[in-house]
């Protein structure tokens, strides 16, 4: 699956890199929501994908913090 590859890539990164990815994903989500509010967004499913990616990144950060 695509998501398991994404999680494996995340687990190979440092916490600092994960935090950078988290910030970038949150910015992307903000931009997607803004485009959706102004009716400029074509693929609304992208919002759901980005939200799930944010959750995956946060989960990996938590796993690393506990280890």
PDBQT receptor file of N, H, CA, C and O in Angstrom, charges set to zero:
ATOM      1  N   UNK A   1       0.827  -1.203   0.000  1.00  0.00    +0.000 N 
ATOM      2  CA  UNK A   1       0.000   0.000   0.000  1.00  0.00    +0.000 C 
ATOM      3  C   UNK A   1       0.862   1.253   0.000  1.00  0.00    +0.000 C 
ATOM      4  O   UNK A   1       2.021   1.239   0.414  1.00  0.00    +0.000 OA
ATOM      5  N   UNK A   2       0.274   2.314  -0.467  1.00  0.00    +0.000 N 
ATOM      6  H   UNK A   2      -0.668   2.326  -0.803  1.00  0.00    +0.000 HD
ATOM      7  CA  UNK A   2       0.973   3.578  -0.547  1.00  0.00    +0.000 C 
ATOM      8  C   UNK A   2       1.238   4.158   0.842  1.00  0.00    +0.000 C 
ATOM      9  O   UNK A   2       2.316   4.699   1.087  1.00  0.00    +0.000 OA
ATOM     10  N   UNK A   3       0.277   4.053   1.745  1.00  0.00    +0.000 N 
ATOM     11  H   UNK A   3      -0.599   3.613   1.546  1.00  0.00    +0.000 HD
ATOM     12  CA  UNK A   3       0.432   4.659   3.066  1.00  0.00    +0.000 C 
ATOM     13  C   UNK A   3       1.508   3.965   3.880  1.00  0.00    +0.000 C 
ATOM     14  O   UNK A   3       2.203   4.621   4.657  1.00  0.00    +0.000 OA
ATOM     15  N   UNK A   4       1.665   2.654   3.725  1.00  0.00    +0.000 N 
ATOM     16  H   UNK A   4       1.100   2.121   3.095  1.00  0.00    +0.000 HD
ATOM     17  CA  UNK A   4       2.694   1.956   4.492  1.00  0.00    +0.000 C 
ATOM     18  C   UNK A   4       4.091   2.368   4.026  1.00  0.00    +0.000 C 
ATOM     19  O   UNK A   4       5.010   2.455   4.840  1.00  0.00    +0.000 OA
ATOM     20  N   UNK A   5       4.261   2.621   2.731  1.00  0.00    +0.000 N 
ATOM     21  H   UNK A   5       3.514   2.551   2.069  1.00  0.00    +0.000 HD
ATOM     22  CA  UNK A   5       5.550   3.127   2.237  1.00  0.00    +0.000 C 
ATOM     23  C   UNK A   5       5.827   4.507   2.810  1.00  0.00    +0.000 C 
ATOM     24  O   UNK A   5       6.955   4.815   3.195  1.00  0.00    +0.000 OA
ATOM     25  N   UNK A   6       4.788   5.340   2.862  1.00  0.00    +0.000 N 
ATOM     26  H   UNK A   6       3.872   5.090   2.549  1.00  0.00    +0.000 HD
ATOM     27  CA  UNK A   6       4.929   6.693   3.394  1.00  0.00    +0.000 C 
ATOM     28  C   UNK A   6       5.352   6.637   4.863  1.00  0.00    +0.000 C 
ATOM     29  O   UNK A   6       6.225   7.392   5.288  1.00  0.00    +0.000 OA
ATOM     30  N   UNK A   7       4.738   5.751   5.630  1.00  0.00    +0.000 N 
ATOM     31  H   UNK A   7       4.028   5.137   5.285  1.00  0.00    +0.000 HD
ATOM     32  CA  UNK A   7       5.069   5.624   7.058  1.00  0.00    +0.000 C 
ATOM     33  C   UNK A   7       6.490   5.105   7.227  1.00  0.00    +0.000 C 
ATOM     34  O   UNK A   7       7.210   5.562   8.115  1.00  0.00    +0.000 OA
ATOM     35  N   UNK A   8       6.904   4.167   6.396  1.00  0.00    +0.000 N 
ATOM     36  H   UNK A   8       6.319   3.796   5.674  1.00  0.00    +0.000 HD
ATOM     37  CA  UNK A   8       8.275   3.651   6.487  1.00  0.00    +0.000 C 
ATOM     38  C   UNK A   8       9.290   4.748   6.182  1.00  0.00    +0.000 C 
ATOM     39  O   UNK A   8      10.340   4.818   6.820  1.00  0.00    +0.000 OA
ATOM     40  N   UNK A   9       8.981   5.605   5.208  1.00  0.00    +0.000 N 
ATOM     41  H   UNK A   9       8.128   5.549   4.689  1.00  0.00    +0.000 HD
ATOM     42  CA  UNK A   9       9.868   6.733   4.913  1.00  0.00    +0.000 C 
ATOM     43  C   UNK A   9       9.934   7.685   6.094  1.00  0.00    +0.000 C 
ATOM     44  O   UNK A   9      10.997   8.216   6.413  1.00  0.00    +0.000 OA
ATOM     45  N   UNK A  10       8.791   7.901   6.745  1.00  0.00    +0.000 N 
ATOM     46  H   UNK A  10       7.927   7.470   6.486  1.00  0.00    +0.000 HD
ATOM     47  CA  UNK A  10       8.763   8.796   7.907  1.00  0.00    +0.000 C 
ATOM     48  C   UNK A  10       9.584   8.239   9.059  1.00  0.00    +0.000 C 
ATOM     49  O   UNK A  10      10.269   8.986   9.759  1.00  0.00    +0.000 OA
ATOM     50  N   UNK A  11       9.514   6.934   9.255  1.00  0.00    +0.000 N 
ATOM     51  H   UNK A  11       8.958   6.328   8.687  1.00  0.00    +0.000 HD
ATOM     52  CA  UNK A  11      10.251   6.328  10.369  1.00  0.00    +0.000 C 
ATOM     53  C   UNK A  11      11.761   6.420  10.172  1.00  0.00    +0.000 C 
ATOM     54  O   UNK A  11      12.514   6.342  11.143  1.00  0.00    +0.000 OA
ATOM     55  N   UNK A  12      12.206   6.582   8.944  1.00  0.00    +0.000 N 
ATOM     56  H   UNK A  12      11.594   6.645   8.156  1.00  0.00    +0.000 HD
ATOM     57  CA  UNK A  12      13.625   6.703   8.666  1.00  0.00    +0.000 C 
ATOM     58  C   UNK A  12      14.160   8.113   8.867  1.00  0.00    +0.000 C 
ATOM     59  O   UNK A  12      15.368   8.331   8.772  1.00  0.00    +0.000 OA
ATOM     60  N   UNK A  13      13.288   9.068   9.142  1.00  0.00    +0.000 N 
ATOM     61  H   UNK A  13      12.307   8.890   9.219  1.00  0.00    +0.000 HD
ATOM     62  CA  UNK A  13      13.701  10.459   9.278  1.00  0.00    +0.000 C 
ATOM     63  C   UNK A  13      13.881  10.826  10.749  1.00  0.00    +0.000 C 
ATOM     64  O   UNK A  13      13.371  10.155  11.646  1.00  0.00    +0.000 OA
ATOM     65  N   UNK A  14      14.625  11.916  10.968  1.00  0.00    +0.000 N 
ATOM     66  H   UNK A  14      15.040  12.461  10.240  1.00  0.00    +0.000 HD
ATOM     67  CA  UNK A  14      14.821  12.406  12.333  1.00  0.00    +0.000 C 
ATOM     68  C   UNK A  14      13.604  13.211  12.771  1.00  0.00    +0.000 C 
ATOM     69  O   UNK A  14      12.740  13.545  11.959  1.00  0.00    +0.000 OA
ATOM     70  N   UNK A  15      13.546  13.516  14.052  1.00  0.00    +0.000 N 
ATOM     71  H   UNK A  15      14.248  13.245  14.711  1.00  0.00    +0.000 HD
ATOM     72  CA  UNK A  15      12.422  14.273  14.594  1.00  0.00    +0.000 C 
ATOM     73  C   UNK A  15      12.381  15.677  13.988  1.00  0.00    +0.000 C 
ATOM     74  O   UNK A  15      11.302  16.205  13.718  1.00  0.00    +0.000 OA
ATOM     75  N   UNK A  16      13.553  16.282  13.775  1.00  0.00    +0.000 N 
ATOM     76  H   UNK A  16      14.429  15.853  13.995  1.00  0.00    +0.000 HD
ATOM     77  CA  UNK A  16      13.597  17.620  13.178  1.00  0.00    +0.000 C 
ATOM     78  C   UNK A  16      13.028  17.598  11.758  1.00  0.00    +0.000 C 
ATOM     79  O   UNK A  16      12.273  18.490  11.372  1.00  0.00    +0.000 OA
ATOM     80  N   UNK A  17      13.392  16.580  10.989  1.00  0.00    +0.000 N 
ATOM     81  H   UNK A  17      14.005  15.855  11.303  1.00  0.00    +0.000 HD
ATOM     82  CA  UNK A  17      12.861  16.458   9.629  1.00  0.00    +0.000 C 
ATOM     83  C   UNK A  17      11.351  16.220   9.654  1.00  0.00    +0.000 C 
ATOM     84  O   UNK A  17      10.616  16.736   8.811  1.00  0.00    +0.000 OA
ATOM     85  N   UNK A  18      10.901  15.433  10.632  1.00  0.00    +0.000 N 
ATOM     86  H   UNK A  18      11.498  15.015  11.316  1.00  0.00    +0.000 HD
ATOM     87  CA  UNK A  18       9.466  15.173  10.748  1.00  0.00    +0.000 C 
ATOM     88  C   UNK A  18       8.709  16.457  11.087  1.00  0.00    +0.000 C 
ATOM     89  O   UNK A  18       7.620  16.701  10.568  1.00  0.00    +0.000 OA
ATOM     90  N   UNK A  19       9.291  17.265  11.956  1.00  0.00    +0.000 N 
ATOM     91  H   UNK A  19      10.176  17.066  12.377  1.00  0.00    +0.000 HD
ATOM     92  CA  UNK A  19       8.643  18.533  12.298  1.00  0.00    +0.000 C 
ATOM     93  C   UNK A  19       8.561  19.454  11.090  1.00  0.00    +0.000 C 
ATOM     94  O   UNK A  19       7.570  20.164  10.919  1.00  0.00    +0.000 OA
ATOM     95  N   UNK A  20       9.599  19.449  10.248  1.00  0.00    +0.000 N 
ATOM     96  H   UNK A  20      10.404  18.872  10.387  1.00  0.00    +0.000 HD
ATOM     97  CA  UNK A  20       9.570  20.252   9.018  1.00  0.00    +0.000 C 
ATOM     98  C   UNK A  20       8.463  19.764   8.091  1.00  0.00    +0.000 C 
ATOM     99  O   UNK A  20       7.736  20.566   7.505  1.00  0.00    +0.000 OA
ATOM    100  N   UNK A  21       8.339  18.441   7.961  1.00  0.00    +0.000 N 
ATOM    101  H   UNK A  21       8.930  17.790   8.437  1.00  0.00    +0.000 HD
ATOM    102  CA  UNK A  21       7.281  17.885   7.111  1.00  0.00    +0.000 C 
ATOM    103  C   UNK A  21       5.905  18.219   7.656  1.00  0.00    +0.000 C 
ATOM    104  O   UNK A  21       4.969  18.478   6.899  1.00  0.00    +0.000 OA
ATOM    105  N   UNK A  22       5.790  18.211   8.987  1.00  0.00    +0.000 N 
ATOM    106  H   UNK A  22       6.550  18.001   9.602  1.00  0.00    +0.000 HD
ATOM    107  CA  UNK A  22       4.514  18.526   9.621  1.00  0.00    +0.000 C 
ATOM    108  C   UNK A  22       4.111  19.972   9.329  1.00  0.00    +0.000 C 
ATOM    109  O   UNK A  22       2.954  20.247   9.009  1.00  0.00    +0.000 OA
ATOM    110  N   UNK A  23       5.056  20.880   9.439  1.00  0.00    +0.000 N 
ATOM    111  H   UNK A  23       5.996  20.657   9.699  1.00  0.00    +0.000 HD
ATOM    112  CA  UNK A  23       4.775  22.290   9.144  1.00  0.00    +0.000 C 
ATOM    113  C   UNK A  23       4.366  22.451   7.687  1.00  0.00    +0.000 C 
ATOM    114  O   UNK A  23       3.413  23.169   7.381  1.00  0.00    +0.000 OA
ATOM    115  N   UNK A  24       5.081  21.787   6.792  1.00  0.00    +0.000 N 
ATOM    116  H   UNK A  24       5.855  21.204   7.040  1.00  0.00    +0.000 HD
ATOM    117  CA  UNK A  24       4.765  21.885   5.363  1.00  0.00    +0.000 C 
ATOM    118  C   UNK A  24       3.374  21.327   5.070  1.00  0.00    +0.000 C 
ATOM    119  O   UNK A  24       2.628  21.902   4.277  1.00  0.00    +0.000 OA
ATOM    120  N   UNK A  25       3.023  20.205   5.707  1.00  0.00    +0.000 N 
ATOM    121  H   UNK A  25       3.629  19.738   6.351  1.00  0.00    +0.000 HD
ATOM    122  CA  UNK A  25       1.709  19.601   5.485  1.00  0.00    +0.000 C 
ATOM    123  C   UNK A  25       0.597  20.499   6.021  1.00  0.00    +0.000 C 
ATOM    124  O   UNK A  25      -0.465  20.608   5.408  1.00  0.00    +0.000 OA
ATOM    125  N   UNK A  26       0.837  21.141   7.159  1.00  0.00    +0.000 N 
ATOM    126  H   UNK A  26       1.700  21.053   7.657  1.00  0.00    +0.000 HD
ATOM    127  CA  UNK A  26      -0.177  22.039   7.711  1.00  0.00    +0.000 C 
ATOM    128  C   UNK A  26      -0.370  23.267   6.826  1.00  0.00    +0.000 C 
ATOM    129  O   UNK A  26      -1.488  23.758   6.670  1.00  0.00    +0.000 OA
ATOM    130  N   UNK A  27       0.723  23.759   6.249  1.00  0.00    +0.000 N 
ATOM    131  H   UNK A  27       1.632  23.360   6.376  1.00  0.00    +0.000 HD
ATOM    132  CA  UNK A  27       0.604  24.887   5.316  1.00  0.00    +0.000 C 
ATOM    133  C   UNK A  27      -0.193  24.476   4.086  1.00  0.00    +0.000 C 
ATOM    134  O   UNK A  27      -1.042  25.222   3.599  1.00  0.00    +0.000 OA
ATOM    135  N   UNK A  28       0.096  23.274   3.593  1.00  0.00    +0.000 N 
ATOM    136  H   UNK A  28       0.786  22.667   3.988  1.00  0.00    +0.000 HD
ATOM    137  CA  UNK A  28      -0.631  22.780   2.421  1.00  0.00    +0.000 C 
ATOM    138  C   UNK A  28      -2.120  22.635   2.733  1.00  0.00    +0.000 C 
ATOM    139  O   UNK A  28      -2.969  22.984   1.913  1.00  0.00    +0.000 OA
ATOM    140  N   UNK A  29      -2.429  22.118   3.923  1.00  0.00    +0.000 N 
ATOM    141  H   UNK A  29      -1.739  21.834   4.589  1.00  0.00    +0.000 HD
ATOM    142  CA  UNK A  29      -3.827  21.969   4.320  1.00  0.00    +0.000 C 
ATOM    143  C   UNK A  29      -4.521  23.324   4.396  1.00  0.00    +0.000 C 
ATOM    144  O   UNK A  29      -5.663  23.470   3.961  1.00  0.00    +0.000 OA
ATOM    145  N   UNK A  30      -3.825  24.314   4.951  1.00  0.00    +0.000 N 
ATOM    146  H   UNK A  30      -2.897  24.195   5.304  1.00  0.00    +0.000 HD
ATOM    147  CA  UNK A  30      -4.397  25.665   5.014  1.00  0.00    +0.000 C 
ATOM    148  C   UNK A  30      -4.703  26.186   3.614  1.00  0.00    +0.000 C 
ATOM    149  O   UNK A  30      -5.779  26.729   3.364  1.00  0.00    +0.000 OA
ATOM    150  N   UNK A  31      -3.744  26.015   2.704  1.00  0.00    +0.000 N 
ATOM    151  H   UNK A  31      -2.870  25.574   2.906  1.00  0.00    +0.000 HD
ATOM    152  CA  UNK A  31      -3.942  26.486   1.327  1.00  0.00    +0.000 C 
ATOM    153  C   UNK A  31      -5.098  25.757   0.643  1.00  0.00    +0.000 C 
ATOM    154  O   UNK A  31      -5.875  26.369  -0.089  1.00  0.00    +0.000 OA
ATOM    155  N   UNK A  32      -5.209  24.451   0.882  1.00  0.00    +0.000 N 
ATOM    156  H   UNK A  32      -4.577  23.954   1.476  1.00  0.00    +0.000 HD
ATOM    157  CA  UNK A  32      -6.302  23.688   0.282  1.00  0.00    +0.000 C 
ATOM    158  C   UNK A  32      -7.650  24.157   0.823  1.00  0.00    +0.000 C 
ATOM    159  O   UNK A  32      -8.614  24.289   0.069  1.00  0.00    +0.000 OA
ATOM    160  N   UNK A  33      -7.716  24.407   2.127  1.00  0.00    +0.000 N 
ATOM    161  H   UNK A  33      -6.933  24.300   2.740  1.00  0.00    +0.000 HD
ATOM    162  CA  UNK A  33      -8.968  24.885   2.711  1.00  0.00    +0.000 C 
ATOM    163  C   UNK A  33      -9.333  26.262   2.157  1.00  0.00    +0.000 C 
ATOM    164  O   UNK A  33     -10.501  26.554   1.901  1.00  0.00    +0.000 OA
ATOM    165  N   UNK A  34      -8.325  27.088   1.981  1.00  0.00    +0.000 N 
ATOM    166  H   UNK A  34      -7.376  26.850   2.189  1.00  0.00    +0.000 HD
ATOM    167  CA  UNK A  34      -8.563  28.432   1.435  1.00  0.00    +0.000 C 
ATOM    168  C   UNK A  34      -9.092  28.315   0.001  1.00  0.00    +0.000 C 
ATOM    169  O   UNK A  34     -10.050  28.997  -0.363  1.00  0.00    +0.000 OA
ATOM    170  N   UNK A  35      -8.473  27.460  -0.807  1.00  0.00    +0.000 N 
ATOM    171  H   UNK A  35      -7.695  26.907  -0.511  1.00  0.00    +0.000 HD
ATOM    172  CA  UNK A  35      -8.928  27.263  -2.176  1.00  0.00    +0.000 C 
ATOM    173  C   UNK A  35     -10.346  26.696  -2.201  1.00  0.00    +0.000 C 
ATOM    174  O   UNK A  35     -11.155  27.064  -3.052  1.00  0.00    +0.000 OA
ATOM    175  N   UNK A  36     -10.637  25.804  -1.267  1.00  0.00    +0.000 N 
ATOM    176  H   UNK A  36      -9.979  25.505  -0.575  1.00  0.00    +0.000 HD
ATOM    177  CA  UNK A  36     -11.971  25.218  -1.215  1.00  0.00    +0.000 C 
ATOM    178  C   UNK A  36     -13.020  26.273  -0.862  1.00  0.00    +0.000 C 
ATOM    179  O   UNK A  36     -14.126  26.255  -1.403  1.00  0.00    +0.000 OA
ATOM    180  N   UNK A  37     -12.678  27.178   0.031  1.00  0.00    +0.000 N 
ATOM    181  H   UNK A  37     -11.780  27.192   0.469  1.00  0.00    +0.000 HD
ATOM    182  CA  UNK A  37     -13.625  28.218   0.437  1.00  0.00    +0.000 C 
ATOM    183  C   UNK A  37     -13.900  29.195  -0.693  1.00  0.00    +0.000 C 
ATOM    184  O   UNK A  37     -14.986  29.769  -0.769  1.00  0.00    +0.000 OA
ATOM    185  N   UNK A  38     -12.921  29.387  -1.574  1.00  0.00    +0.000 N 
ATOM    186  H   UNK A  38     -12.038  28.921  -1.512  1.00  0.00    +0.000 HD
ATOM    187  CA  UNK A  38     -13.100  30.322  -2.689  1.00  0.00    +0.000 C 
ATOM    188  C   UNK A  38     -13.490  29.595  -3.983  1.00  0.00    +0.000 C 
ATOM    189  O   UNK A  38     -13.451  30.178  -5.067  1.00  0.00    +0.000 OA
ATOM    190  N   UNK A  39     -13.862  28.331  -3.858  1.00  0.00    +0.000 N 
ATOM    191  H   UNK A  39     -13.893  27.857  -2.978  1.00  0.00    +0.000 HD
ATOM    192  CA  UNK A  39     -14.300  27.506  -4.992  1.00  0.00    +0.000 C 
ATOM    193  C   UNK A  39     -13.246  27.393  -6.090  1.00  0.00    +0.000 C 
ATOM    194  O   UNK A  39     -13.588  27.365  -7.272  1.00  0.00    +0.000 OA
ATOM    195  N   UNK A  40     -11.982  27.327  -5.717  1.00  0.00    +0.000 N 
ATOM    196  H   UNK A  40     -11.704  27.349  -4.757  1.00  0.00    +0.000 HD
ATOM    197  CA  UNK A  40     -10.911  27.151  -6.689  1.00  0.00    +0.000 C 
ATOM    198  C   UNK A  40     -10.322  25.744  -6.648  1.00  0.00    +0.000 C 
ATOM    199  O   UNK A  40      -9.458  25.415  -7.461  1.00  0.00    +0.000 OA
ATOM    200  N   UNK A  41     -10.772  24.919  -5.724  1.00  0.00    +0.000 N 
ATOM    201  H   UNK A  41     -11.475  25.186  -5.064  1.00  0.00    +0.000 HD
ATOM    202  CA  UNK A  41     -10.195  23.590  -5.541  1.00  0.00    +0.000 C 
ATOM    203  C   UNK A  41     -10.931  22.577  -6.402  1.00  0.00    +0.000 C 
ATOM    204  O   UNK A  41     -12.154  22.450  -6.334  1.00  0.00    +0.000 OA
ATOM    205  N   UNK A  42     -10.158  21.855  -7.219  1.00  0.00    +0.000 N 
ATOM    206  H   UNK A  42      -9.164  21.958  -7.274  1.00  0.00    +0.000 HD
ATOM    207  CA  UNK A  42     -10.755  20.841  -8.089  1.00  0.00    +0.000 C 
ATOM    208  C   UNK A  42     -10.865  19.492  -7.388  1.00  0.00    +0.000 C 
ATOM    209  O   UNK A  42     -11.905  18.837  -7.451  1.00  0.00    +0.000 OA
ATOM    210  N   UNK A  43      -9.788  19.080  -6.720  1.00  0.00    +0.000 N 
ATOM    211  H   UNK A  43      -8.943  19.612  -6.669  1.00  0.00    +0.000 HD
ATOM    212  CA  UNK A  43      -9.744  17.765  -6.089  1.00  0.00    +0.000 C 
ATOM    213  C   UNK A  43      -9.935  17.920  -4.582  1.00  0.00    +0.000 C 
ATOM    214  O   UNK A  43      -8.965  18.115  -3.849  1.00  0.00    +0.000 OA
ATOM    215  N   UNK A  44     -11.174  17.836  -4.122  1.00  0.00    +0.000 N 
ATOM    216  H   UNK A  44     -11.961  17.678  -4.718  1.00  0.00    +0.000 HD
ATOM    217  CA  UNK A  44     -11.447  18.021  -2.699  1.00  0.00    +0.000 C 
ATOM    218  C   UNK A  44     -10.971  16.839  -1.856  1.00  0.00    +0.000 C 
ATOM    219  O   UNK A  44     -10.823  16.972  -0.641  1.00  0.00    +0.000 OA
ATOM    220  N   UNK A  45     -10.734  15.702  -2.474  1.00  0.00    +0.000 N 
ATOM    221  H   UNK A  45     -10.854  15.595  -3.461  1.00  0.00    +0.000 HD
ATOM    222  CA  UNK A  45     -10.245  14.534  -1.738  1.00  0.00    +0.000 C 
ATOM    223  C   UNK A  45      -8.823  14.757  -1.224  1.00  0.00    +0.000 C 
ATOM    224  O   UNK A  45      -8.379  14.081  -0.297  1.00  0.00    +0.000 OA
ATOM    225  N   UNK A  46      -8.122  15.700  -1.826  1.00  0.00    +0.000 N 
ATOM    226  H   UNK A  46      -8.483  16.250  -2.580  1.00  0.00    +0.000 HD
ATOM    227  CA  UNK A  46      -6.750  16.008  -1.398  1.00  0.00    +0.000 C 
ATOM    228  C   UNK A  46      -6.726  16.499   0.051  1.00  0.00    +0.000 C 
ATOM    229  O   UNK A  46      -5.761  16.247   0.772  1.00  0.00    +0.000 OA
ATOM    230  N   UNK A  47      -7.775  17.195   0.479  1.00  0.00    +0.000 N 
ATOM    231  H   UNK A  47      -8.559  17.400  -0.107  1.00  0.00    +0.000 HD
ATOM    232  CA  UNK A  47      -7.855  17.682   1.859  1.00  0.00    +0.000 C 
ATOM    233  C   UNK A  47      -7.813  16.494   2.822  1.00  0.00    +0.000 C 
ATOM    234  O   UNK A  47      -7.096  16.517   3.822  1.00  0.00    +0.000 OA
ATOM    235  N   UNK A  48      -8.580  15.475   2.511  1.00  0.00    +0.000 N 
ATOM    236  H   UNK A  48      -9.163  15.456   1.699  1.00  0.00    +0.000 HD
ATOM    237  CA  UNK A  48      -8.631  14.278   3.356  1.00  0.00    +0.000 C 
ATOM    238  C   UNK A  48      -7.271  13.581   3.397  1.00  0.00    +0.000 C 
ATOM    239  O   UNK A  48      -6.831  13.132   4.456  1.00  0.00    +0.000 OA
ATOM    240  N   UNK A  49      -6.609  13.493   2.248  1.00  0.00    +0.000 N 
ATOM    241  H   UNK A  49      -6.966  13.858   1.388  1.00  0.00    +0.000 HD
ATOM    242  CA  UNK A  49      -5.298  12.852   2.187  1.00  0.00    +0.000 C 
ATOM    243  C   UNK A  49      -4.276  13.602   3.031  1.00  0.00    +0.000 C 
ATOM    244  O   UNK A  49      -3.493  12.987   3.754  1.00  0.00    +0.000 OA
ATOM    245  N   UNK A  50      -4.281  14.917   2.941  1.00  0.00    +0.000 N 
ATOM    246  H   UNK A  50      -4.917  15.417   2.353  1.00  0.00    +0.000 HD
ATOM    247  CA  UNK A  50      -3.312  15.718   3.691  1.00  0.00    +0.000 C 
ATOM    248  C   UNK A  50      -3.585  15.600   5.189  1.00  0.00    +0.000 C 
ATOM    249  O   UNK A  50      -2.647  15.515   5.981  1.00  0.00    +0.000 OA
ATOM    250  N   UNK A  51      -4.848  15.594   5.583  1.00  0.00    +0.000 N 
ATOM    251  H   UNK A  51      -5.611  15.663   4.940  1.00  0.00    +0.000 HD
ATOM    252  CA  UNK A  51      -5.180  15.443   7.001  1.00  0.00    +0.000 C 
ATOM    253  C   UNK A  51      -4.679  14.114   7.534  1.00  0.00    +0.000 C 
ATOM    254  O   UNK A  51      -4.153  14.047   8.646  1.00  0.00    +0.000 OA
ATOM    255  N   UNK A  52      -4.837  13.056   6.750  1.00  0.00    +0.000 N 
ATOM    256  H   UNK A  52      -5.263  13.110   5.847  1.00  0.00    +0.000 HD
ATOM    257  CA  UNK A  52      -4.364  11.744   7.186  1.00  0.00    +0.000 C 
ATOM    258  C   UNK A  52      -2.845  11.699   7.253  1.00  0.00    +0.000 C 
ATOM    259  O   UNK A  52      -2.277  11.069   8.145  1.00  0.00    +0.000 OA
ATOM    260  N   UNK A  53      -2.182  12.373   6.303  1.00  0.00    +0.000 N 
ATOM    261  H   UNK A  53      -2.643  12.885   5.579  1.00  0.00    +0.000 HD
ATOM    262  CA  UNK A  53      -0.718  12.429   6.341  1.00  0.00    +0.000 C 
ATOM    263  C   UNK A  53      -0.233  13.178   7.573  1.00  0.00    +0.000 C 
ATOM    264  O   UNK A  53       0.767  12.789   8.176  1.00  0.00    +0.000 OA
ATOM    265  N   UNK A  54      -0.925  14.243   7.956  1.00  0.00    +0.000 N 
ATOM    266  H   UNK A  54      -1.737  14.559   7.466  1.00  0.00    +0.000 HD
ATOM    267  CA  UNK A  54      -0.567  14.980   9.166  1.00  0.00    +0.000 C 
ATOM    268  C   UNK A  54      -0.682  14.059  10.378  1.00  0.00    +0.000 C 
ATOM    269  O   UNK A  54       0.190  14.063  11.247  1.00  0.00    +0.000 OA
ATOM    270  N   UNK A  55      -1.735  13.285  10.435  1.00  0.00    +0.000 N 
ATOM    271  H   UNK A  55      -2.443  13.282   9.728  1.00  0.00    +0.000 HD
ATOM    272  CA  UNK A  55      -1.924  12.354  11.549  1.00  0.00    +0.000 C 
ATOM    273  C   UNK A  55      -0.820  11.298  11.565  1.00  0.00    +0.000 C 
ATOM    274  O   UNK A  55      -0.331  10.927  12.632  1.00  0.00    +0.000 OA
ATOM    275  N   UNK A  56      -0.427  10.815  10.389  1.00  0.00    +0.000 N 
ATOM    276  H   UNK A  56      -0.824  11.117   9.522  1.00  0.00    +0.000 HD
ATOM    277  CA  UNK A  56       0.653   9.822  10.320  1.00  0.00    +0.000 C 
ATOM    278  C   UNK A  56       1.968  10.410  10.818  1.00  0.00    +0.000 C 
ATOM    279  O   UNK A  56       2.706   9.762  11.560  1.00  0.00    +0.000 OA
ATOM    280  N   UNK A  57       2.253  11.640  10.406  1.00  0.00    +0.000 N 
ATOM    281  H   UNK A  57       1.653  12.166   9.803  1.00  0.00    +0.000 HD
ATOM    282  CA  UNK A  57       3.497  12.294  10.831  1.00  0.00    +0.000 C 
ATOM    283  C   UNK A  57       3.487  12.476  12.343  1.00  0.00    +0.000 C 
ATOM    284  O   UNK A  57       4.489  12.203  13.005  1.00  0.00    +0.000 OA
ATOM    285  N   UNK A  58       2.377  12.930  12.894  1.00  0.00    +0.000 N 
ATOM    286  H   UNK A  58       1.563  13.152  12.356  1.00  0.00    +0.000 HD
ATOM    287  CA  UNK A  58       2.290  13.127  14.333  1.00  0.00    +0.000 C 
ATOM    288  C   UNK A  58       2.430  11.804  15.086  1.00  0.00    +0.000 C 
ATOM    289  O   UNK A  58       3.023  11.764  16.164  1.00  0.00    +0.000 OA
ATOM    290  N   UNK A  59       1.892  10.736  14.530  1.00  0.00    +0.000 N 
ATOM    291  H   UNK A  59       1.410  10.769  13.655  1.00  0.00    +0.000 HD
ATOM    292  CA  UNK A  59       2.005   9.425  15.160  1.00  0.00    +0.000 C 
ATOM    293  C   UNK A  59       3.451   8.973  15.217  1.00  0.00    +0.000 C 
ATOM    294  O   UNK A  59       3.896   8.457  16.242  1.00  0.00    +0.000 OA
ATOM    295  N   UNK A  60       4.192   9.157  14.136  1.00  0.00    +0.000 N 
ATOM    296  H   UNK A  60       3.831   9.576  13.303  1.00  0.00    +0.000 HD
ATOM    297  CA  UNK A  60       5.598   8.752  14.107  1.00  0.00    +0.000 C 
ATOM    298  C   UNK A  60       6.416   9.607  15.080  1.00  0.00    +0.000 C 
ATOM    299  O   UNK A  60       7.321   9.100  15.743  1.00  0.00    +0.000 OA
ATOM    300  N   UNK A  61       6.098  10.896  15.164  1.00  0.00    +0.000 N 
ATOM    301  H   UNK A  61       5.362  11.308  14.626  1.00  0.00    +0.000 HD
ATOM    302  CA  UNK A  61       6.804  11.766  16.119  1.00  0.00    +0.000 C 
ATOM    303  C   UNK A  61       6.561  11.267  17.547  1.00  0.00    +0.000 C 
ATOM    304  O   UNK A  61       7.486  11.231  18.359  1.00  0.00    +0.000 OA
ATOM    305  N   UNK A  62       5.331  10.888  17.849  1.00  0.00    +0.000 N 
ATOM    306  H   UNK A  62       4.580  10.917  17.190  1.00  0.00    +0.000 HD
ATOM    307  CA  UNK A  62       5.000  10.369  19.174  1.00  0.00    +0.000 C 
ATOM    308  C   UNK A  62       5.729   9.065  19.452  1.00  0.00    +0.000 C 
ATOM    309  O   UNK A  62       6.224   8.852  20.560  1.00  0.00    +0.000 OA
ATOM    310  N   UNK A  63       5.799   8.187  18.451  1.00  0.00    +0.000 N 
ATOM    311  H   UNK A  63       5.398   8.360  17.552  1.00  0.00    +0.000 HD
ATOM    312  CA  UNK A  63       6.507   6.924  18.614  1.00  0.00    +0.000 C 
ATOM    313  C   UNK A  63       7.975   7.167  18.937  1.00  0.00    +0.000 C 
ATOM    314  O   UNK A  63       8.544   6.509  19.808  1.00  0.00    +0.000 OA
ATOM    315  N   UNK A  64       8.584   8.114  18.230  1.00  0.00    +0.000 N 
ATOM    316  H   UNK A  64       8.121   8.648  17.522  1.00  0.00    +0.000 HD
ATOM    317  CA  UNK A  64      10.003   8.412  18.472  1.00  0.00    +0.000 C 
ATOM    318  C   UNK A  64      10.212   9.030  19.850  1.00  0.00    +0.000 C 
ATOM    319  O   UNK A  64      11.229   8.780  20.496  1.00  0.00    +0.000 OA
ATOM    320  N   UNK A  65       9.255   9.834  20.302  1.00  0.00    +0.000 N 
ATOM    321  H   UNK A  65       8.428  10.037  19.778  1.00  0.00    +0.000 HD
ATOM    322  CA  UNK A  65       9.368  10.466  21.619  1.00  0.00    +0.000 C 
ATOM    323  C   UNK A  65       9.290   9.418  22.731  1.00  0.00    +0.000 C 
ATOM    324  O   UNK A  65       9.961   9.547  23.755  1.00  0.00    +0.000 OA
ATOM    325  N   UNK A  66       8.483   8.400  22.534  1.00  0.00    +0.000 N 
ATOM    326  H   UNK A  66       7.938   8.296  21.702  1.00  0.00    +0.000 HD
ATOM    327  CA  UNK A  66       8.329   7.363  23.556  1.00  0.00    +0.000 C 
ATOM    328  C   UNK A  66       9.488   6.381  23.569  1.00  0.00    +0.000 C 
ATOM    329  O   UNK A  66       9.740   5.728  24.582  1.00  0.00    +0.000 OA
ATOM    330  N   UNK A  67      10.189   6.274  22.461  1.00  0.00    +0.000 N 
ATOM    331  H   UNK A  67       9.985   6.804  21.638  1.00  0.00    +0.000 HD
ATOM    332  CA  UNK A  67      11.280   5.281  22.372  1.00  0.00    +0.000 C 
ATOM    333  C   UNK A  67      12.546   5.777  23.078  1.00  0.00    +0.000 C 
ATOM    334  O   UNK A  67      13.556   5.073  23.101  1.00  0.00    +0.000 OA
TER     335      UNK A  67
